[in-house]
Amino acid sequence: MNFGEIGVSGVILLVIIAFAAFGFAKGALKLLYGFLCLIGTLAAAWAGYTFGYPALLTEWPSMPKHGEYACALAAAILTFILLKTVTDFFANPFENEEQRSKSSGLTGLITGFAMGFAICLLCLNKLVDKGTRAEIDYWIAQATEAAPQELPNLAKLKHDILHSPVSKQVTSLLSFNNAASQNLSKLVIMQVAAPEKIQQLSQDPAIALTLQSPKLKAFLHSPEIKQSIESGDTAAVATHPDFIALLKDPAMNDAIAQIDIEHALKLR
């Protein structure tokens, strides 16, 4: 799955434009009501899938296969109908043309743009987090017999997002991509799970210069860190004093952030 730069940027712009246009045409209040209906419906679907199905299964043990999807769909439909009825009732004051015009136009346009931007920002943040987690899981899995050969799709999607023109502008204003922290976590896991990949990275002179830094080298070969990773406690890595100290060093932070691990290893 590779959306490419134009695809990711196009989706972001389309979402923002769609919300802005809808807000201009329908008004800020109706846009807000529609958004609440959407969020409520998605939340109900998740609740039906996560909680509704197990509860129903206790009363109906012979429930057909994939009944969790039926529970999610039923909860979503019922919630949507309820929320739509409630929001339509509260939207009644804006039913005549004169009052509708007060809630649309510039106010609706600004509200729609802000809402579209906020949704895109939230989605980008979550996708980058999921992509980073997928990358880290990939490197952890290199220590197993069934080590995956290809990067997960979420990791590829994260790369597409962070390298799209629009996303670059967004992250320059509101940075949610801590590349140095992510790269340092991956490097220390690689040192334990796939040390040969570290050697492969060292073939690049620029990366080798960073990897040969005494502070970084000592951290990557720390017995304490190795034990944490081998025991599955990867969370302890990010809270280790040496990890934090490396990231607080401006020169080291920049150098680690510049390493494109997956690209250097020709994984994408």
C-alpha positions as a Markdown table, in Angstrom:
| # | Residue | x | y | z |
|---|---|---|---|---|
| 1 | Met | 0.0 | 0.0 | 0.0 |
| 2 | Asn | 1.6 | 3.2 | -1.1 |
| 3 | Phe | -0.5 | 6.4 | -1.4 |
| 4 | Gly | 2.5 | 8.5 | -2.6 |
| 5 | Glu | 3.0 | 12.2 | -1.9 |
| 6 | Ile | 0.2 | 13.4 | -4.1 |
| 7 | Gly | -2.3 | 10.9 | -2.7 |
| 8 | Val | -1.8 | 11.7 | 0.9 |
| 9 | Ser | -1.8 | 15.5 | 0.4 |
| 10 | Gly | -4.8 | 15.2 | -1.9 |
| 11 | Val | -6.8 | 13.3 | 0.8 |
| 12 | Ile | -5.9 | 15.9 | 3.5 |
| 13 | Leu | -6.9 | 18.8 | 1.3 |
| 14 | Leu | -10.1 | 17.1 | 0.1 |
| 15 | Val | -11.2 | 16.5 | 3.7 |
| 16 | Ile | -10.5 | 20.1 | 4.8 |
| 17 | Ile | -12.2 | 21.5 | 1.6 |
| 18 | Ala | -15.2 | 19.2 | 2.1 |
| 19 | Phe | -15.8 | 20.3 | 5.7 |
| 20 | Ala | -15.3 | 23.9 | 4.8 |
| 21 | Ala | -17.8 | 23.7 | 1.9 |
| 22 | Phe | -20.3 | 21.8 | 3.9 |
| 23 | Gly | -20.0 | 24.4 | 6.7 |
| 24 | Phe | -20.5 | 27.2 | 4.2 |
| 25 | Ala | -23.6 | 25.6 | 2.7 |
| 26 | Lys | -25.2 | 24.1 | 5.8 |
| 27 | Gly | -24.0 | 26.3 | 8.6 |
| 28 | Ala | -21.8 | 25.9 | 11.6 |
| 29 | Leu | -24.4 | 24.5 | 13.9 |
| 30 | Lys | -25.6 | 21.8 | 11.5 |
| 31 | Leu | -22.0 | 20.9 | 10.7 |
| 32 | Leu | -21.3 | 20.5 | 14.5 |
| 33 | Tyr | -24.5 | 18.3 | 14.8 |
| 34 | Gly | -23.4 | 16.2 | 11.9 |
| 35 | Phe | -19.9 | 15.8 | 13.4 |
| 36 | Leu | -21.4 | 14.7 | 16.7 |
| 37 | Cys | -23.6 | 12.2 | 15.0 |
| 38 | Leu | -20.6 | 10.7 | 13.2 |
| 39 | Ile | -18.5 | 10.5 | 16.4 |
| 40 | Gly | -21.4 | 9.0 | 18.3 |
| 41 | Thr | -22.1 | 6.4 | 15.6 |
| 42 | Leu | -18.5 | 5.3 | 15.5 |
| 43 | Ala | -18.3 | 5.2 | 19.3 |
| 44 | Ala | -21.4 | 3.1 | 19.4 |
| 45 | Ala | -20.1 | 0.7 | 16.8 |
| 46 | Trp | -16.9 | 0.2 | 18.9 |
| 47 | Ala | -18.9 | -0.3 | 22.1 |
| 48 | Gly | -21.1 | -2.8 | 20.4 |
| 49 | Tyr | -18.2 | -4.7 | 19.1 |
| 50 | Thr | -16.1 | -4.6 | 22.3 |
| 51 | Phe | -18.8 | -4.8 | 25.0 |
| 52 | Gly | -22.1 | -5.6 | 23.4 |
| 53 | Tyr | -21.1 | -8.9 | 21.8 |
| 54 | Pro | -19.5 | -10.5 | 24.9 |
| 55 | Ala | -22.6 | -9.5 | 26.9 |
| 56 | Leu | -25.0 | -10.9 | 24.3 |
| 57 | Leu | -22.9 | -14.1 | 24.0 |
| 58 | Thr | -23.5 | -15.0 | 27.6 |
| 59 | Glu | -27.3 | -15.0 | 26.9 |
| 60 | Trp | -27.0 | -16.5 | 23.5 |
| 61 | Pro | -24.0 | -19.0 | 23.4 |
| 62 | Ser | -25.0 | -20.3 | 20.0 |
| 63 | Met | -24.8 | -16.9 | 18.4 |
| 64 | Pro | -23.8 | -17.2 | 14.7 |
| 65 | Lys | -20.2 | -16.6 | 13.7 |
| 66 | His | -19.0 | -13.0 | 13.3 |
| 67 | Gly | -21.9 | -11.9 | 15.5 |
| 68 | Glu | -19.6 | -9.1 | 16.9 |
| 69 | Tyr | -20.0 | -7.3 | 13.5 |
| 70 | Ala | -23.8 | -7.6 | 13.7 |
| 71 | Cys | -23.7 | -6.1 | 17.2 |
| 72 | Ala | -21.5 | -3.2 | 16.1 |
| 73 | Leu | -23.7 | -2.5 | 13.1 |
| 74 | Ala | -26.9 | -2.7 | 15.2 |
| 75 | Ala | -25.5 | -0.3 | 17.8 |
| 76 | Ala | -24.3 | 2.1 | 15.2 |
| 77 | Ile | -27.6 | 2.2 | 13.4 |
| 78 | Leu | -29.6 | 2.7 | 16.6 |
| 79 | Thr | -27.3 | 5.4 | 17.8 |
| 80 | Phe | -27.3 | 7.2 | 14.5 |
| 81 | Ile | -31.1 | 7.3 | 14.4 |
| 82 | Leu | -31.3 | 8.5 | 18.0 |
| 83 | Leu | -28.7 | 11.2 | 17.6 |
| 84 | Lys | -30.1 | 12.3 | 14.2 |
| 85 | Thr | -33.5 | 12.7 | 15.8 |
| 86 | Val | -32.1 | 14.7 | 18.7 |
| 87 | Thr | -29.9 | 17.0 | 16.6 |
| 88 | Asp | -32.7 | 17.6 | 14.1 |
| 89 | Phe | -34.9 | 18.7 | 17.0 |
| 90 | Phe | -32.3 | 21.2 | 18.3 |
| 91 | Ala | -31.7 | 22.4 | 14.7 |
| 92 | Asn | -35.4 | 23.5 | 14.3 |
| 93 | Pro | -34.7 | 27.1 | 15.1 |
| 94 | Phe | -32.6 | 27.4 | 12.0 |
| 95 | Glu | -35.2 | 26.0 | 9.5 |
| 96 | Asn | -36.3 | 29.2 | 8.0 |
| 97 | Glu | -34.1 | 30.9 | 5.4 |
| 98 | Glu | -33.4 | 34.1 | 7.3 |
| 99 | Gln | -32.1 | 32.3 | 10.4 |
| 100 | Arg | -30.3 | 29.7 | 8.4 |
| 101 | Ser | -28.3 | 32.4 | 6.7 |
| 102 | Lys | -27.1 | 33.6 | 10.1 |
| 103 | Ser | -25.6 | 30.2 | 10.8 |
| 104 | Ser | -24.0 | 29.6 | 7.4 |
| 105 | Gly | -21.7 | 31.8 | 5.2 |
| 106 | Leu | -18.4 | 32.9 | 6.7 |
| 107 | Thr | -19.1 | 31.4 | 10.2 |
| 108 | Gly | -19.9 | 28.0 | 8.8 |
| 109 | Leu | -16.9 | 28.2 | 6.4 |
| 110 | Ile | -14.4 | 29.0 | 9.3 |
| 111 | Thr | -16.0 | 26.3 | 11.5 |
| 112 | Gly | -15.8 | 23.7 | 8.7 |
| 113 | Phe | -12.2 | 24.5 | 7.9 |
| 114 | Ala | -11.2 | 24.4 | 11.6 |
| 115 | Met | -13.0 | 21.1 | 12.1 |
| 116 | Gly | -11.6 | 19.5 | 8.9 |
| 117 | Phe | -8.1 | 20.6 | 9.9 |
| 118 | Ala | -8.5 | 19.3 | 13.4 |
| 119 | Ile | -9.8 | 15.9 | 12.2 |
| 120 | Cys | -6.9 | 15.6 | 9.7 |
| 121 | Leu | -4.4 | 16.5 | 12.4 |
| 122 | Leu | -5.8 | 13.9 | 14.8 |
| 123 | Cys | -5.9 | 11.2 | 12.2 |
| 124 | Leu | -2.3 | 12.0 | 11.1 |
| 125 | Asn | -1.1 | 11.9 | 14.6 |
| 126 | Lys | -2.8 | 8.5 | 15.3 |
| 127 | Leu | -1.5 | 7.0 | 12.0 |
| 128 | Val | 2.0 | 8.2 | 12.7 |
| 129 | Asp | 1.8 | 6.6 | 16.1 |
| 130 | Lys | 0.5 | 3.3 | 14.7 |
| 131 | Gly | 3.1 | 3.4 | 12.0 |
| 132 | Thr | 5.9 | 3.8 | 14.5 |
| 133 | Arg | 4.5 | 1.0 | 16.6 |
| 134 | Ala | 4.4 | -1.2 | 13.5 |
| 135 | Glu | 8.1 | -0.4 | 12.8 |
| 136 | Ile | 9.1 | -1.2 | 16.3 |
| 137 | Asp | 7.2 | -4.5 | 16.3 |
| 138 | Tyr | 8.8 | -5.3 | 13.0 |
| 139 | Trp | 12.3 | -5.0 | 14.5 |
| 140 | Ile | 11.3 | -6.9 | 17.6 |
| 141 | Ala | 10.1 | -9.7 | 15.4 |
| 142 | Gln | 13.5 | -10.0 | 13.7 |
| 143 | Ala | 14.7 | -12.0 | 16.7 |
| 144 | Thr | 12.1 | -14.7 | 16.0 |
| 145 | Glu | 12.3 | -17.6 | 13.6 |
| 146 | Ala | 9.4 | -16.3 | 11.5 |
| 147 | Ala | 11.0 | -12.8 | 11.1 |
| 148 | Pro | 9.0 | -10.8 | 8.6 |
| 149 | Gln | 10.8 | -9.7 | 5.4 |
| 150 | Glu | 8.7 | -6.7 | 4.5 |
| 151 | Leu | 7.7 | -3.7 | 6.5 |
| 152 | Pro | 4.0 | -3.6 | 7.6 |
| 153 | Asn | 1.6 | -1.5 | 5.6 |
| 154 | Leu | 1.1 | 0.9 | 8.5 |
| 155 | Ala | 4.9 | 1.7 | 8.5 |
| 156 | Lys | 4.7 | 2.4 | 4.8 |
| 157 | Leu | 1.7 | 4.6 | 5.2 |
| 158 | Lys | 3.5 | 6.5 | 8.0 |
| 159 | His | 6.4 | 7.2 | 5.6 |
| 160 | Asp | 3.9 | 8.4 | 2.9 |
| 161 | Ile | 2.2 | 10.7 | 5.4 |
| 162 | Leu | 5.4 | 12.3 | 6.8 |
| 163 | His | 6.8 | 12.9 | 3.3 |
| 164 | Ser | 3.7 | 14.4 | 1.7 |
| 165 | Pro | 4.0 | 18.2 | 1.0 |
| 166 | Val | 0.9 | 19.1 | 3.1 |
| 167 | Ser | 2.0 | 16.9 | 6.0 |
| 168 | Lys | 5.5 | 18.5 | 6.0 |
| 169 | Gln | 3.9 | 21.9 | 6.4 |
| 170 | Val | 1.6 | 20.7 | 9.2 |
| 171 | Thr | 4.4 | 18.9 | 11.1 |
| 172 | Ser | 6.6 | 22.0 | 10.8 |
| 173 | Leu | 3.9 | 24.0 | 12.7 |
| 174 | Leu | 2.7 | 21.3 | 15.1 |
| 175 | Ser | 5.4 | 18.6 | 15.3 |
| 176 | Phe | 4.1 | 15.2 | 16.3 |
| 177 | Asn | 6.9 | 13.2 | 14.7 |
| 178 | Asn | 9.7 | 12.7 | 17.2 |
| 179 | Ala | 12.1 | 11.1 | 14.7 |
| 180 | Ala | 15.1 | 11.1 | 17.1 |
| 181 | Ser | 13.2 | 9.2 | 19.8 |
| 182 | Gln | 11.7 | 6.7 | 17.4 |
| 183 | Asn | 15.0 | 6.1 | 15.6 |
| 184 | Leu | 16.9 | 5.6 | 18.9 |
| 185 | Ser | 14.2 | 3.1 | 20.1 |
| 186 | Lys | 14.5 | 1.2 | 16.8 |
| 187 | Leu | 18.3 | 1.2 | 16.9 |
| 188 | Val | 18.6 | -0.2 | 20.4 |
| 189 | Ile | 16.1 | -2.9 | 19.6 |
| 190 | Met | 18.0 | -3.7 | 16.3 |
| 191 | Gln | 21.2 | -4.1 | 18.3 |
| 192 | Val | 19.6 | -6.9 | 20.2 |
| 193 | Ala | 17.2 | -8.4 | 17.7 |
| 194 | Ala | 19.1 | -7.9 | 14.4 |
| 195 | Pro | 22.7 | -6.8 | 15.0 |
| 196 | Glu | 23.6 | -7.6 | 11.4 |
| 197 | Lys | 21.3 | -4.8 | 10.3 |
| 198 | Ile | 23.3 | -2.4 | 12.5 |
| 199 | Gln | 26.4 | -3.5 | 10.6 |
| 200 | Gln | 24.6 | -3.0 | 7.3 |
| 201 | Leu | 23.7 | 0.6 | 8.4 |
| 202 | Ser | 27.3 | 1.2 | 9.2 |
| 203 | Gln | 28.1 | 0.9 | 5.5 |
| 204 | Asp | 26.7 | 4.4 | 5.0 |
| 205 | Pro | 29.5 | 6.8 | 6.1 |
| 206 | Ala | 27.1 | 9.5 | 7.4 |
| 207 | Ile | 25.2 | 6.9 | 9.5 |
| 208 | Ala | 28.4 | 5.2 | 10.7 |
| 209 | Leu | 29.7 | 8.6 | 12.0 |
| 210 | Thr | 26.6 | 8.8 | 14.2 |
| 211 | Leu | 26.7 | 5.1 | 15.3 |
| 212 | Gln | 30.4 | 5.5 | 16.3 |
| 213 | Ser | 29.6 | 8.3 | 18.8 |
| 214 | Pro | 30.9 | 7.0 | 22.2 |
| 215 | Lys | 27.7 | 8.0 | 24.0 |
| 216 | Leu | 25.4 | 6.3 | 21.5 |
| 217 | Lys | 27.7 | 3.2 | 21.2 |
| 218 | Ala | 27.7 | 2.8 | 25.0 |
| 219 | Phe | 23.9 | 3.0 | 25.1 |
| 220 | Leu | 23.4 | 0.5 | 22.3 |
| 221 | His | 25.7 | -2.0 | 24.0 |
| 222 | Ser | 24.4 | -1.5 | 27.5 |
| 223 | Pro | 23.8 | -4.8 | 29.3 |
| 224 | Glu | 20.9 | -3.3 | 31.2 |
| 225 | Ile | 19.2 | -2.1 | 28.0 |
| 226 | Lys | 19.8 | -5.5 | 26.4 |
| 227 | Gln | 18.2 | -7.3 | 29.3 |
| 228 | Ser | 15.1 | -5.0 | 29.2 |
| 229 | Ile | 14.6 | -5.7 | 25.5 |
| 230 | Glu | 15.1 | -9.5 | 25.8 |
| 231 | Ser | 12.6 | -9.5 | 28.6 |
| 232 | Gly | 10.1 | -7.7 | 26.5 |
| 233 | Asp | 10.2 | -4.5 | 28.5 |
| 234 | Thr | 10.7 | -2.1 | 25.6 |
| 235 | Ala | 8.9 | 0.7 | 27.5 |
| 236 | Ala | 11.9 | 0.8 | 30.0 |
| 237 | Val | 14.2 | 1.9 | 27.1 |
| 238 | Ala | 12.4 | 5.3 | 26.6 |
| 239 | Thr | 12.6 | 6.1 | 30.3 |
| 240 | His | 16.3 | 5.2 | 30.8 |
| 241 | Pro | 18.4 | 8.1 | 31.8 |
| 242 | Asp | 20.9 | 7.5 | 29.0 |
| 243 | Phe | 18.1 | 7.5 | 26.4 |
| 244 | Ile | 16.8 | 10.8 | 27.7 |
| 245 | Ala | 20.4 | 12.3 | 27.9 |
| 246 | Leu | 21.1 | 11.4 | 24.3 |
| 247 | Leu | 17.9 | 13.1 | 23.1 |
| 248 | Lys | 18.7 | 16.2 | 25.2 |
| 249 | Asp | 22.0 | 16.6 | 23.3 |
| 250 | Pro | 21.0 | 18.9 | 20.4 |
| 251 | Ala | 23.7 | 17.6 | 18.1 |
| 252 | Met | 23.1 | 14.0 | 18.8 |
| 253 | Asn | 19.3 | 14.5 | 18.6 |
| 254 | Asp | 19.6 | 16.0 | 15.1 |
| 255 | Ala | 22.1 | 13.3 | 14.0 |
| 256 | Ile | 19.8 | 10.4 | 15.1 |
| 257 | Ala | 16.7 | 12.1 | 13.6 |
| 258 | Gln | 18.4 | 12.2 | 10.2 |
| 259 | Ile | 18.9 | 8.5 | 10.0 |
| 260 | Asp | 16.3 | 6.9 | 7.7 |
| 261 | Ile | 16.7 | 3.4 | 8.9 |
| 262 | Glu | 14.3 | 1.6 | 6.6 |
| 263 | His | 15.4 | 3.5 | 3.5 |
| 264 | Ala | 19.1 | 2.8 | 4.2 |
| 265 | Leu | 18.3 | -0.9 | 4.5 |
| 266 | Lys | 16.3 | -0.8 | 1.3 |
| 267 | Leu | 13.1 | -1.9 | 3.0 |
| 268 | Arg | 11.1 | 0.7 | 1.1 |
